[in-house]
């Protein structure tokens, strides 16, 4: 593919869930000729995952060009984010400017708190589903789905579902062969069916 | 379990493979009452994964107490590590002092270069298997295995196999129910059979 690399922006916050972010990063990292990945947070600087992984980030407001893709992880840190008006404003703006938005796990609860998922179908971590529902009463939450697509929004179920969704997104955009090559390259047994959710609780 | 937390040391180096490390970190992170995880490198400071994730690390020599568990990821950065005598010495010492050692992907090639796997069974990423073999002619490399256990050494196949192995290790040490609870908590479809390797090339 002969074009300038697109940009993926990962939105980090303290106590994000480690694999929510780094699963999709691993997948998109195999498309380094197509995408550069930037790691951003509200203030920039070091942001720590809930497992103590301290990651250097850029300030979100330093992202001037519109991202091709925004990735929003979940995790216990979403609980503080949804009560922080500044976080919600910055996230909403970034999501509006992005061509595509992918949330993992309770990242959809965080995105729902911006209002951007109102009237749309979405899913999330099944264990935290009640909390997620409470963040967006106008969202058509799907209790049984590995991931859900509605317009430019891809929302996945818990943690490792983000890997399946990232591969699904690549399959949709670049073709199933590209997704399958990446899955094989990381020796990952891809659950490629968005409707196949063995962790649904209802 | 009523005891002081044990310590897990993750050994980072530039251009490590992102998911090799953060898959197992996610799994062990769910045992935060049992283990603290320290992120270490030869010199300390910021270390970047091959996908540009910049992680703050401690200096390996600052780890004074013997680790319960050492995690060694793989990735293209292993190629530089195996020609660096200082890295090999530090890694060998840490591995000797650790109760258990887990390597993911080409991390076993790096560990093999220290000589510690000589005479033992081990496995690795199947795509990079020739390079891995060349790092340890005295190792009984297994071309078909999701992961291999030999004494205190657990070695896994490529990238996401590290998640399966980490769960397998926990199953061995703490019981299968603990491993299954963690897998369910991260909505991960666990390949729990170390001999089930659908990515073997021979």
Interface residues (C-beta under 8 A of the other chain):
Chain A: X17 X18 X19 X22 X23 X25 X26 X28 X29 X32 X36 X37 X39 X46 X50 X51 X52 X53 X54 X55 X56 X125 X126 X127 X157 X158 X159 X160 X161 X163 X184 X185 X186 X187 X188 X189 X191 X198 X199
Chain B: X17 X18 X19 X22 X23 X25 X26 X28 X29 X32 X36 X37 X39 X46 X50 X51 X52 X53 X54 X55 X56 X125 X126 X127 X157 X158 X159 X160 X161 X163 X184 X185 X186 X187 X188 X189 X191 X198 X199
